Amino acid sequence: MKMSDKLYNIISRVFSVSIDEISDDSGPEDIERWDSFNALVLVDELESEFSIQFTVAEITDVFKISDIKRHLRNHGVNLDE
């Protein structure tokens, strides 16, 4: 499984949404359950899964899934593997 698939699976699970409904352009305005609480749950899940630690600046700089991917890449996560 590619890392980007793993990311989508985590997002799907945290927000209780089908993977088919998620794209890199998806954000809080597209995913009903993407609120402040579930956003923190997502951060925790991503940090655990990818063994990284996001900064507060990174966490507040997420407006869509492509932003999450950018921050993961900045932490050395290869999403194409």
N, C-alpha and C positions, 0 to 999 in steps of 0.2 A: 504494500500500500504506500503510495506517495505521501509525503508530508502534507501536501496541500489537501489530499483526500482526508487525512487524519484531522486537519484543521476543520474542514467542512463537517466531519462527523461530530467533532466536539461542539461546534456551533449549533448543529442540528439538535444535539442532545440537550444542551443548556437552554436553548430557546424553544424546545419542543416544536420544531418546524421541519418539514421535509427537506432533504438535501436538494431536491428538485426546485425548491423555492429560493435557494440561496445562490447568489453570484458575488463576484468581487465588488460589485457596485451596491450590494445590499448594505443597509445601515439601520439605525434605530427607527427611522421613519418607514422602513419597509417591513420590519419584523416586529410584530405586535408585542412580544414578550421581552424585547430588548429595552429594558429599563435600567435604572441605576443599580438596583440590586443584582439583577442577572448579569449585568456588565461586569460586576465584581466577581461573580461566580465564574464567568468566562475567563477573566484574568487569572484567577486561581487555577482553573483547569489547564490553561495554556502554560502557565509557569511550571506546573507539575509535569505535564506531558513532555514539554520540550526542555526541562531542566534549566530554565532561565529565570531572570528577575527583571520585570519591567520597572521603569522609573515612573514617577507620578506624571512627568511631562509626556511620556509615551502613552500612558493610560488615558490622559485627557486629550490626546491627539488622535483619537480614533473616531472617524465619522462614517467609515464603511469598511468592509472586509479587506479591501486592498490596503488600507492603512495598517491593519493587523499584520498582513503579509510583509509589508515594508519593515515594520518593527521586528518581526521574527527574523527576517534576512539580516538586519543590522546586528542581531544577536548571534549570527552565524548559522542559523537554521536554513538548510538547503531544502526548499519546498519542492524541488523537482526530483528528489531522491525517492 
